[in-house]
C-alpha cells in the first residue's frame, strides 16, 4: 500500500449522484444527438441512406466549415508553440522583479468570458479599434481576428505547461551536456526538449480542443466566411430549423473531438511521473541580451494576453456618458439579475456534484476519467442534445441551471481530487483512532484540508457560469437574457451606439470575472505562503 495515499475510501454510493447527473444531462443527450445524425443518415433509404452521413464532406460549404475548424485550431497550436515556448523558457530560467505576478496573471484568460475576449479583439483590431485609430489595419472580415482571439485564450496554456515542464528538467543532465562541450542551444535540443516534449504535446491537444470546439469567439469574430462548424450547427438549429443536417454535422464534430481527447488522455499517462528534485535554479538576468529576452517575453504576453482587455476598458471610457446609461436600463438590470442567480444556483449544484465526484473518484480510475466528459463535448453539443432529448423542458429553469452546472462542476472535481491525492493518510487515521466516526472525520479533518482546493475550483466554476454563452442561446427564454446574450443582442444591431453599449456591458462582465480571478490568485498566494 502506498503510504502517501489515504487508506480509507469514500463509500461507493457517493458516486451515484454525479454519475446520474452525467447520464441525464450529458451522456443521454449526446447519444440522442448521435442518433439524430444516424437517423438522418439512414432515412427511408435504409443502408443506402448511410451516404447521407457523408453529406458534410460532399457539400463544399459544410466541408469548408469542418476544414476551417481544423485549420484554425492547427494554426493556433503552431503559433502558440512558437510564441509560448520562448516566453516559458524566460519565465523558467530567469528570476526578475514581477515574475510571480506574471505567472499569476497568466490565469486571467481562463476566467474571462469568451464574449468579453471577442469584444476585446474587436475593440483592438476591428472597426474603430484602438490600433486602427493609430493607423493599423482593420482586420474585420479576415481570419486574423479569430486567430488572434484564439491566441488570447490559449497562449497562456502553452506558457504555463512549458514553464512547469522546464522546471522539471534535470540539472545534472544539462550540466553533463555542457561539460562535454555542448552549446546552450545544443543542450536544449538534446536534453531539455525531449524532457518537455510530452508536456507540450499535452498542451497542444488542449489548445486544439479549445479552438476546434470553440463557439463564442468564432461566432463573433469569424464572420460569414470564417465561422467554424460549431457556429454552423447553431445556425442550422436556431435560424434554419435543419435539425437533421445539424445532427449529421454534430456527429462528425463529436467523433473528431473524441479522437483528439483520446490522444490527450494517452499523452497524460506519460506525464504521471515523479517530479525531479535536481531542477535548474533560476538566475537573475545579466547583460543586455538576457534583459532583452525578458522584455521581449513580457511584450508578447502584453500584446496577446492583456491588450484586448485594456482595449475594452479604453473604448468604454472614451465612449461618453451616453453609452454608460445602458447600465441603468431595465434590460441590463434584468440580465444582471439573471446572470447572478443562474450562476449562484449552478455554482451550488456544481459544488455538491464536484465534491461527491472527487471523493468517489479516489477508488476508481474510471470516475476520474469521466470528469473530463464535459470538457470533451462542447457547450453547443450539450445544448443541442438537451434540446433534442427534452424538448418539453427546453425553456425550463431547471434544465438551464443543470446545463450551467454541468459545464462548471469538473473544475471543482479536478481541484478537489488533486488535493485529496496529496493528503497524508495519517490525519484521518489519527481521528479514527480517537473514536471519530467517518462523517465526523470528514467534517472536522478532511474538509478543512480540502477548503483551499474547493474554493479554487469554485472560483473557476463561478467564472465559467458567469460567462456561459452557448447554452443560454439554445435553452434560455427571452425574459431570461443574461449579460452575455444582452451583449450579443447589442452586437447584432447596427450603429456605433450599440457597439459602445456592448463594450460597457463587457466591462461589467469583465469585472465579475476579475472577482473570480482575485479569489483564485488570493487562494493561490495563500497556499504558496503555507507550502
C-alpha positions as CSV (number, residue, x, y, z in Angstrom):
1,X,0.0,0.0,0.0
2,X,1.2,3.4,-0.9
3,X,1.7,5.3,2.5
4,X,1.1,8.7,0.9
5,X,-2.4,7.8,-0.1
6,X,-5.3,7.6,2.3
7,X,-6.1,4.0,3.5
8,X,-9.8,4.9,3.9
9,X,-12.0,5.3,0.8
10,X,-15.3,7.0,0.3
11,X,-18.4,4.9,0.1
12,X,-19.4,3.8,-3.4
13,X,-22.8,5.4,-3.2
14,X,-21.3,8.9,-3.3
15,X,-20.8,8.4,-7.0
16,X,-24.5,7.8,-7.7
17,X,-25.5,11.5,-7.8
18,X,-22.7,12.8,-10.1
19,X,-23.0,9.7,-12.3
20,X,-26.7,10.0,-12.6
21,X,-26.3,13.7,-13.4
22,X,-23.8,13.0,-16.1
23,X,-26.1,10.3,-17.6
24,X,-29.1,12.5,-17.7
25,X,-27.6,15.9,-18.6
26,X,-24.7,14.8,-20.8
27,X,-24.5,11.1,-21.9
28,X,-28.2,10.7,-22.9
29,X,-28.4,14.0,-24.8
30,X,-25.1,13.1,-26.6
31,X,-26.5,9.7,-27.6
32,X,-29.7,11.4,-28.8
33,X,-27.6,13.8,-30.8
34,X,-25.7,10.9,-32.4
35,X,-29.0,9.2,-33.1
36,X,-30.3,12.2,-34.8
37,X,-27.3,12.2,-37.1
38,X,-27.6,8.4,-37.7
39,X,-31.4,8.7,-38.4
40,X,-30.7,11.5,-40.9
41,X,-28.0,9.3,-42.4
42,X,-30.2,6.2,-42.8
43,X,-33.5,7.8,-43.5
44,X,-36.1,6.0,-45.6
45,X,-33.4,4.6,-48.0
46,X,-32.1,2.1,-45.5
47,X,-28.5,1.2,-45.8
48,X,-28.1,3.2,-49.0
49,X,-29.1,6.3,-47.0
50,X,-25.9,6.0,-45.0
51,X,-24.4,8.0,-47.7
52,X,-26.1,11.0,-46.2
53,X,-23.7,10.7,-43.3
54,X,-21.0,11.9,-45.7
55,X,-23.1,15.0,-46.7
56,X,-20.8,17.4,-44.8
57,X,-17.8,16.1,-46.8
58,X,-19.7,16.2,-50.1
59,X,-21.1,19.7,-49.6
60,X,-18.4,22.3,-50.4
61,X,-19.9,24.8,-47.9
62,X,-20.1,22.3,-45.0
63,X,-16.7,20.8,-45.9
64,X,-15.1,24.2,-45.7
65,X,-16.6,24.7,-42.2
66,X,-15.1,21.4,-40.9
67,X,-11.8,22.0,-42.7
68,X,-11.6,25.6,-41.4
69,X,-12.4,24.4,-37.9
70,X,-9.3,22.1,-38.1
71,X,-7.2,24.6,-39.9
72,X,-7.7,27.5,-37.4
73,X,-7.1,25.1,-34.5
74,X,-3.9,23.8,-36.0
75,X,-2.6,27.3,-36.9
76,X,-3.3,28.4,-33.3
77,X,-1.4,25.4,-32.0
78,X,1.7,26.2,-34.1
79,X,1.5,29.9,-33.3
80,X,1.0,29.3,-29.6
81,X,4.0,26.9,-29.5
82,X,6.3,29.3,-31.4
83,X,5.4,32.3,-29.2
84,X,4.8,30.4,-25.9
85,X,8.0,28.3,-25.7
86,X,10.5,31.2,-25.7
87,X,8.3,33.0,-23.2
88,X,8.1,30.0,-21.0
89,X,11.9,29.5,-21.2
90,X,12.5,33.0,-19.9
91,X,10.0,32.5,-17.1
92,X,11.5,29.2,-16.1
93,X,15.2,30.2,-16.2
94,X,15.2,33.8,-15.0
95,X,14.2,35.4,-11.7
96,X,13.3,39.0,-12.1
97,X,11.0,41.5,-10.3
98,X,7.4,40.9,-11.1
99,X,7.9,37.3,-12.2
100,X,5.4,35.9,-9.7
101,X,2.8,38.5,-10.7
102,X,3.3,37.5,-14.4
103,X,2.7,33.8,-13.6
104,X,-0.5,34.6,-11.7
105,X,-1.7,36.9,-14.5
106,X,-1.4,34.0,-16.9
107,X,-4.5,32.6,-15.3
108,X,-6.6,35.6,-16.3
109,X,-7.7,34.4,-19.8
110,X,-9.1,31.3,-18.1
111,X,-11.7,33.3,-16.2
112,X,-12.6,35.9,-18.9
113,X,-15.8,35.1,-20.7
114,X,-15.4,34.3,-24.4
115,X,-17.7,37.1,-25.4
116,X,-15.6,39.6,-23.5
117,X,-12.5,38.3,-25.2
118,X,-14.2,38.6,-28.6
119,X,-15.2,42.2,-27.9
120,X,-11.7,42.9,-26.8
121,X,-10.3,41.8,-30.1
122,X,-12.9,43.9,-31.9
123,X,-12.0,46.9,-29.7
124,X,-8.4,46.4,-30.6
125,X,-8.3,45.3,-34.2
126,X,-11.9,45.7,-35.6
127,X,-13.7,48.8,-37.0
128,X,-13.0,51.8,-34.8
129,X,-10.4,49.7,-32.9
130,X,-7.6,51.2,-30.9
131,X,-4.9,50.1,-33.3
132,X,-7.0,51.1,-36.3
133,X,-7.2,54.6,-34.8
134,X,-3.4,54.6,-34.6
135,X,-3.0,53.8,-38.3
136,X,-3.2,50.0,-38.1
137,X,-5.2,47.8,-40.5
138,X,-8.9,47.0,-39.9
139,X,-9.0,43.2,-39.8
140,X,-12.8,42.8,-39.9
141,X,-13.7,40.1,-42.3
142,X,-10.3,38.4,-42.2
143,X,-9.3,35.2,-40.4
144,X,-6.8,37.1,-38.3
145,X,-9.4,38.3,-35.8
146,X,-10.3,34.7,-34.9
147,X,-6.7,33.5,-34.8
148,X,-5.7,36.4,-32.5
149,X,-8.7,35.7,-30.2
150,X,-7.6,32.0,-30.1
151,X,-4.1,33.1,-29.0
152,X,-5.6,35.3,-26.3
153,X,-7.2,32.2,-24.7
154,X,-4.6,29.6,-25.5
155,X,-1.1,31.2,-25.4
156,X,-1.2,31.0,-21.6
157,X,-2.0,27.3,-21.7
158,X,1.2,26.6,-23.6
159,X,3.3,29.1,-21.5
160,X,2.1,27.5,-18.2
161,X,2.6,23.9,-19.4
162,X,6.1,24.7,-20.8
163,X,7.1,26.7,-17.7
164,X,6.1,23.7,-15.5
165,X,7.9,21.3,-17.8
166,X,11.1,23.3,-17.9
167,X,11.1,23.3,-14.2
168,X,11.3,19.5,-14.2
169,X,14.3,19.3,-16.4
170,X,17.3,17.5,-14.8
171,X,20.0,20.0,-13.9
172,X,22.5,17.1,-13.7
173,X,21.8,16.1,-17.3
174,X,22.1,19.7,-18.6
175,X,25.4,20.1,-16.6
176,X,26.7,16.9,-18.1
177,X,25.9,18.0,-21.6
178,X,27.6,21.4,-21.1
179,X,30.7,19.7,-19.6
180,X,31.0,17.6,-22.7
181,X,31.2,20.8,-24.8
182,X,27.5,21.2,-25.9
183,X,26.5,24.8,-26.5
184,X,23.4,26.1,-24.7
185,X,21.4,25.7,-27.9
186,X,22.5,22.1,-28.4
187,X,21.9,21.2,-24.8
188,X,18.4,22.5,-25.1
189,X,17.6,20.3,-28.1
190,X,19.4,17.2,-26.9
191,X,18.4,17.4,-23.2
192,X,15.6,19.8,-22.4
193,X,13.4,19.4,-25.5
194,X,13.0,15.6,-25.1
195,X,12.0,16.1,-21.5
196,X,9.4,18.8,-22.1
197,X,8.0,17.5,-25.4
198,X,5.3,15.3,-23.8
199,X,4.1,18.2,-21.8
200,X,3.9,20.4,-24.8
201,X,2.1,17.7,-26.8
202,X,-0.5,17.6,-24.0
203,X,-0.9,21.3,-24.1
204,X,-1.2,21.3,-27.9
205,X,-4.1,18.7,-27.6
206,X,-5.9,21.0,-25.1
207,X,-5.3,24.1,-27.3
208,X,-6.7,22.2,-30.3
209,X,-9.8,21.0,-28.4
210,X,-10.5,24.6,-27.1
211,X,-10.2,26.0,-30.6
212,X,-11.9,23.2,-32.5
213,X,-14.9,23.2,-30.2
214,X,-14.9,26.9,-29.5
215,X,-18.1,28.8,-30.1
216,X,-18.2,32.4,-28.8
217,X,-15.1,33.6,-30.4
218,X,-15.9,32.0,-33.8
219,X,-19.5,33.4,-33.7
220,X,-18.4,37.0,-33.2
221,X,-15.0,37.1,-34.9
222,X,-15.4,34.5,-37.7
223,X,-18.0,36.3,-39.8
224,X,-19.7,34.6,-42.7
225,X,-16.6,33.2,-44.3
226,X,-14.6,32.1,-41.3
227,X,-17.3,30.7,-39.0
228,X,-16.5,27.2,-37.6
229,X,-18.6,24.1,-37.7
230,X,-19.9,24.8,-34.2
231,X,-21.3,28.1,-35.4
232,X,-22.8,26.4,-38.4
233,X,-24.6,23.9,-36.1
234,X,-26.1,26.8,-34.1
235,X,-27.2,28.5,-37.3
236,X,-28.8,25.3,-38.6
237,X,-30.7,24.8,-35.4
238,X,-31.6,28.3,-34.3
239,X,-32.2,30.0,-37.6
240,X,-32.9,27.4,-40.2
241,X,-34.5,24.6,-38.1
242,X,-32.5,22.0,-40.0
243,X,-32.1,19.6,-37.1
244,X,-31.2,16.5,-39.2
245,X,-28.4,18.3,-41.1
246,X,-27.2,19.8,-37.8
247,X,-27.3,16.3,-36.3
248,X,-25.1,14.9,-39.0
249,X,-22.6,17.7,-38.7
250,X,-22.6,17.4,-34.9
251,X,-21.9,13.7,-35.2
252,X,-18.8,14.3,-37.1
253,X,-17.7,17.0,-34.7
254,X,-18.2,14.7,-31.7
255,X,-16.3,11.9,-33.4
256,X,-13.4,14.1,-34.3
257,X,-13.3,15.7,-30.9
258,X,-13.2,12.3,-29.2
259,X,-10.2,11.3,-31.2
260,X,-8.2,14.3,-30.1
261,X,-9.4,13.8,-26.5
262,X,-8.1,10.2,-26.6
263,X,-4.7,11.4,-27.8
264,X,-4.7,13.9,-24.9
265,X,-5.5,11.1,-22.4
266,X,-2.8,8.8,-23.8
267,X,-0.2,11.6,-23.5
268,X,-1.4,12.5,-20.0
269,X,-0.5,9.0,-18.9
270,X,3.1,9.6,-19.8
271,X,3.2,12.6,-17.6
272,X,2.4,10.7,-14.4
273,X,6.0,10.6,-13.3
274,X,7.6,11.9,-10.1
275,X,8.9,15.4,-10.1
276,X,12.7,15.8,-10.2
277,X,14.5,17.2,-7.3
278,X,17.5,18.5,-9.2
279,X,15.7,21.1,-11.3
280,X,17.6,24.0,-12.7
281,X,17.8,27.0,-10.4
282,X,16.6,30.3,-11.8
283,X,19.1,33.1,-12.0
284,X,18.9,36.9,-12.3
285,X,19.2,38.2,-15.9
286,X,22.7,39.6,-16.8
287,X,23.6,41.7,-19.7
288,X,21.6,43.4,-22.4
289,X,20.8,40.1,-24.2
290,X,19.1,38.4,-21.2
291,X,17.3,41.5,-20.1
292,X,16.2,42.0,-23.7
293,X,14.8,38.4,-23.7
294,X,12.8,39.2,-20.5
295,X,11.5,42.4,-22.1
296,X,10.5,40.5,-25.3
297,X,8.7,37.8,-23.3
298,X,6.7,40.4,-21.4
299,X,5.9,42.2,-24.6
300,X,4.5,39.1,-26.2
301,X,2.3,38.5,-23.1
302,X,1.1,42.1,-23.1
303,X,0.2,42.0,-26.8
304,X,-1.6,38.7,-26.8
305,X,-3.0,38.4,-23.2
306,X,-3.5,41.9,-21.9
307,X,-4.1,44.2,-24.9
308,X,-7.7,43.1,-25.7
309,X,-8.8,43.7,-22.1
310,X,-7.1,47.1,-22.0
311,X,-8.8,47.9,-25.3
312,X,-12.2,47.1,-23.9
313,X,-11.7,49.4,-20.9
314,X,-10.3,52.2,-23.0
315,X,-13.0,52.1,-25.7
316,X,-15.7,52.0,-22.9
317,X,-14.1,55.0,-21.2
318,X,-14.0,57.2,-24.3
319,X,-17.5,56.2,-25.5
320,X,-19.1,59.0,-23.5
321,X,-21.7,59.2,-20.8
322,X,-24.5,58.2,-23.1
323,X,-23.1,54.7,-23.5
324,X,-22.9,54.2,-19.7
325,X,-26.6,54.9,-19.4
326,X,-27.1,51.2,-20.5
327,X,-26.1,50.2,-17.0
328,X,-29.4,51.5,-15.5
329,X,-31.7,50.3,-18.2
330,X,-34.3,47.7,-17.2
331,X,-33.0,45.1,-19.7
332,X,-29.5,45.4,-18.2
333,X,-30.7,45.1,-14.6
334,X,-32.8,42.1,-15.5
335,X,-29.8,40.5,-17.4
336,X,-27.5,41.1,-14.4
337,X,-30.0,39.5,-12.0
338,X,-30.4,36.5,-14.3
339,X,-26.6,36.2,-14.6
340,X,-26.1,36.3,-10.8
341,X,-29.0,33.9,-9.9
342,X,-28.2,31.4,-12.7
343,X,-24.5,31.4,-11.7
344,X,-25.2,31.2,-8.0
345,X,-27.6,28.2,-8.3
346,X,-25.4,26.5,-10.8
347,X,-22.4,27.0,-8.5
348,X,-24.2,25.5,-5.5
349,X,-25.2,22.4,-7.6
350,X,-21.7,22.2,-9.1
351,X,-20.1,22.3,-5.7
352,X,-22.1,19.4,-4.4
353,X,-21.5,17.4,-7.6
354,X,-17.8,18.2,-7.8
355,X,-17.1,17.3,-4.2
356,X,-19.0,14.0,-4.4
357,X,-17.3,13.1,-7.7
358,X,-13.9,13.8,-6.3
359,X,-14.5,11.8,-3.1
360,X,-15.8,8.8,-5.1
361,X,-13.0,9.0,-7.7
362,X,-10.5,8.1,-5.1
363,X,-11.4,4.5,-5.6
364,X,-12.0,4.5,-9.4
365,X,-9.8,5.5,-12.3
366,X,-12.9,5.4,-14.5
367,X,-14.6,8.1,-12.4
368,X,-11.5,10.2,-12.7
369,X,-11.8,9.9,-16.5
370,X,-15.5,10.7,-16.6
371,X,-15.0,14.1,-15.1
372,X,-13.4,15.2,-18.4
373,X,-16.6,14.4,-20.4
374,X,-18.0,17.9,-20.1
375,X,-14.7,19.3,-21.5
376,X,-14.8,16.9,-24.4
377,X,-18.3,17.7,-25.5
378,X,-18.7,21.3,-26.5
379,X,-21.4,23.6,-25.0
380,X,-23.1,23.7,-28.4
381,X,-23.3,19.9,-28.5
382,X,-24.6,19.8,-24.9
383,X,-27.3,22.4,-25.6
384,X,-28.3,20.8,-28.9
385,X,-28.5,17.4,-27.3
386,X,-30.7,18.7,-24.4
387,X,-32.9,20.4,-26.9
388,X,-33.5,17.2,-28.8
389,X,-33.9,14.8,-25.9
390,X,-36.0,17.1,-23.6
391,X,-37.9,19.4,-26.0
392,X,-40.7,19.8,-23.4
393,X,-38.2,21.2,-20.9
394,X,-36.1,23.3,-23.4
395,X,-37.3,26.5,-21.8
396,X,-37.3,25.3,-18.2
397,X,-35.4,27.0,-15.5
398,X,-34.1,23.7,-14.0
399,X,-32.7,22.4,-17.3
400,X,-30.8,25.7,-17.9
401,X,-29.3,25.7,-14.4
402,X,-28.4,22.0,-14.8
403,X,-26.6,22.8,-18.1
404,X,-24.7,25.6,-16.4
405,X,-23.7,23.2,-13.5
406,X,-22.5,20.5,-16.0
407,X,-20.0,22.9,-17.6
408,X,-18.8,24.2,-14.2
409,X,-18.5,21.2,-11.8
410,X,-15.5,19.5,-13.5
411,X,-13.3,22.4,-12.3
412,X,-14.3,21.7,-8.7
413,X,-13.9,17.9,-9.1
414,X,-10.5,18.2,-10.6
415,X,-9.2,20.7,-8.0
416,X,-10.5,18.7,-5.0
417,X,-9.3,15.3,-6.4
418,X,-5.8,16.7,-6.8
419,X,-5.8,17.9,-3.2
420,X,-7.1,14.6,-2.0
421,X,-4.2,12.8,-3.6
422,X,-1.8,15.0,-1.7
423,X,-3.4,14.5,1.8
424,X,-1.5,12.1,4.1
425,X,-3.4,9.1,5.4
426,X,-2.1,9.8,9.0
427,X,-4.5,12.7,9.6
428,X,-7.7,10.7,9.0
429,X,-6.3,7.6,10.7
430,X,-5.5,9.6,13.8
431,X,-9.0,11.0,14.0
432,X,-10.5,7.5,13.5
433,X,-8.2,6.0,16.2
434,X,-9.5,8.6,18.6
435,X,-13.1,7.4,18.0
436,X,-14.3,9.8,15.4
437,X,-16.9,8.5,13.0
438,X,-16.2,8.7,9.3
439,X,-18.7,11.6,8.9
440,X,-17.1,13.5,11.8
441,X,-13.6,12.8,10.4
442,X,-14.6,14.2,7.1
443,X,-16.2,17.3,8.6
444,X,-13.5,18.1,11.2
445,X,-10.3,16.9,9.4
446,X,-10.7,16.3,5.7
447,X,-13.0,19.1,4.7
448,X,-10.9,21.9,6.3
449,X,-7.8,20.5,4.5
450,X,-9.8,20.5,1.2
451,X,-11.1,24.0,1.7
452,X,-8.4,25.8,-0.3
453,X,-8.7,23.5,-3.3
454,X,-12.5,23.7,-3.0
455,X,-12.5,27.5,-3.1
456,X,-10.1,27.5,-6.0
457,X,-12.3,25.1,-8.0
458,X,-15.4,27.1,-7.1
459,X,-13.8,30.3,-8.4
460,X,-13.1,28.7,-11.8
461,X,-16.6,27.2,-11.8
462,X,-18.2,30.6,-11.0
463,X,-16.2,32.3,-13.8
464,X,-17.4,29.6,-16.2
465,X,-21.1,30.1,-15.2
466,X,-20.9,33.9,-15.3
467,X,-19.6,33.8,-18.9
468,X,-21.6,31.0,-20.3
469,X,-23.0,31.8,-23.7
470,X,-23.8,28.9,-26.0
471,X,-26.1,27.1,-23.6
472,X,-28.1,30.3,-22.9
473,X,-28.6,30.9,-26.7
474,X,-30.1,27.5,-27.1
475,X,-32.1,27.0,-23.9
476,X,-33.0,30.4,-22.5
477,X,-36.3,32.3,-22.8
478,X,-36.2,35.9,-23.9
479,X,-37.0,37.1,-20.4
480,X,-34.0,35.1,-19.1
481,X,-31.4,37.0,-21.1
482,X,-28.1,37.2,-19.3
483,X,-25.3,39.7,-19.7
484,X,-23.7,37.6,-22.4
485,X,-26.8,37.3,-24.5
486,X,-27.6,41.0,-24.0
487,X,-24.1,41.9,-25.3
488,X,-24.7,39.7,-28.3
489,X,-28.0,41.4,-29.0
490,X,-26.3,44.8,-29.0
491,X,-23.7,43.5,-31.3
492,X,-26.4,42.3,-33.7
493,X,-27.8,45.8,-34.0
494,X,-26.4,48.4,-36.4
495,X,-24.8,51.7,-35.2
496,X,-21.8,52.7,-33.1
497,X,-24.1,53.4,-30.1
498,X,-24.9,49.7,-29.8
499,X,-21.2,48.7,-30.0
500,X,-20.4,51.2,-27.3
501,X,-23.2,49.8,-25.1
502,X,-21.8,46.3,-25.7
503,X,-18.4,47.4,-24.6
504,X,-19.7,48.9,-21.4
505,X,-21.6,45.7,-20.6
506,X,-18.4,43.8,-21.4
507,X,-16.7,45.8,-18.7
508,X,-19.3,44.6,-16.2
509,X,-18.8,41.0,-17.2
510,X,-15.0,41.5,-17.0
511,X,-15.4,42.9,-13.5
512,X,-17.3,39.8,-12.4
513,X,-14.6,37.6,-14.0
514,X,-11.9,39.6,-12.2
515,X,-13.6,38.9,-8.9
516,X,-13.3,35.2,-9.6
517,X,-9.7,35.8,-10.7
518,X,-8.8,37.6,-7.5
519,X,-10.3,34.8,-5.5
520,X,-8.2,32.3,-7.4
521,X,-5.0,34.2,-7.0
522,X,-5.6,35.1,-3.4
523,X,-6.0,31.5,-2.6
524,X,-3.0,30.5,-4.7
525,X,-0.9,33.0,-2.8
526,X,-2.2,31.7,0.5
527,X,-1.2,28.1,-0.5
528,X,2.2,29.2,-1.6
529,X,2.7,31.0,1.7
530,X,1.8,27.9,3.7
531,X,3.7,25.5,1.5
